[in-house]
Amino acid sequence: MSKEIYLPCLRGIFGDWVYYSCLIPMNELTRRVNFADELHKSKDLSKLIQRKLKDSRGKEICEYLEQENERFLSSLVVAVYGGEPVWLPADIRPSSNDINKENISEDALNTVGFLRLSGDEHLFALDGQHRLAGMKEAMKRKIKDLEDEELSVILVAHKNDQSGLERTRRLFTTLNKKAIPVRKGEIIALDENDMMAIICRRLLESSELFNDRRIAIKTTNNLNKKDKYALTTIGNLYDLLTILFGKIYNKKSVKDLKNLRRMSGEEQDYYYEYAEKFFRSLINAFPPLSEYFSSKNEDKVVEKYRCEDTGGHLLFRPIGLSLILEVVSELIQSGESIESSLDKIENLPMKLNEEPYVDMLWNSERKTMQTRPKVAIRDKFLLDLKVNKFVKKRDKILEKYNSYKNSSV
């Protein structure tokens, strides 16, 4: 049983829910709030929720709290039942001459107050279970200065009967189903811990190679007639950097590269310079790319190499750039240098209306690109280049490749 506590909060009504937006120290929150397995009387159903929490997300949040001085977590939504929670409106009457009292309604004044929890309540998280898991882990590790930090918590009343359980389960699923993951475009534009996003922005803003004329500001891999100057999209550039840093440079995992902390300017400079150097090497290896990047009339070069009737050149399609970088990454992981890898791929077929792309990667009837056969083509290239781990899977690779080749994708 926890001790009695008074939480400063605002009382509100939304739909038919009465809720309390409270501030609570982290040590009190982790001691009092549990997971939503109490939403089910069935132990097996409860285990489904517990199992979902046994992934790395909680530990990632714990490490974020420990390592990031600019840490911040959004509000948890918590159901409360049992005990004797009591709402105590504060007797607040503004006395400052800066406040026009006539414009403050009685309802607004009665919104501010305290919520008294006796310690007998059952509290469980409806939204924010991974954040809760991370905070509980942080308290276990006794991370300095965290226990007294205040979190925002939204408490909603819950009845522990059949109709109450159903109502609360609906709220649980609504909150979790309606939660929208951070989109790729927002990551590229804003993320300060994702190395690919940082270097993507920097290439667009600082590099002589890339600008918003050569890179279409789209998060997809789709180019159309309007993108007549662009070689590829910003979304594809992000993907190319993910391959480059995660598989070719390969000093950190992609997961770590997306969640870097306290990154030095020197480290950012190194990744930026590495990316620029690699792309220059790629450009020099393929004359059509050299022609594009040396031209002042990029649209003329794009028109020449991204032909609507024949598909054009592989490297003037986002999927083609990804395909070639994936081949290079496998060659490098097999022991080749960047230079020797680029030498080996210079002689790969590049025209989309010829083998192996026609009616696989390039749909000659619809005049469109199709993505599904990409992996099969990549693996076939690596088999032909005699990369050992692909030679060992020869039969499986050929079976998959031929299944695409002999069918309409």
Helices and strands as residue ranges (DSSP letters): E 5-14, E 17-25, H 26-32, E 33-34, G 36-39, H 43-53, H 57-67, E 76-81, E 86-89, G 101-103, H 106-109, E 112-117, E 122-127, H 129-140, E 150-157, H 162-178, H 184-190, H 195-206, E 215-216, E 232-233, H 234-243, I 244-249, H 254-257, H 265-285, H 287-294, H 298-305, G 314-316, H 318-333, H 338-345, E 362-363, E 368-369, H 374-384, H 388-391, H 394-405
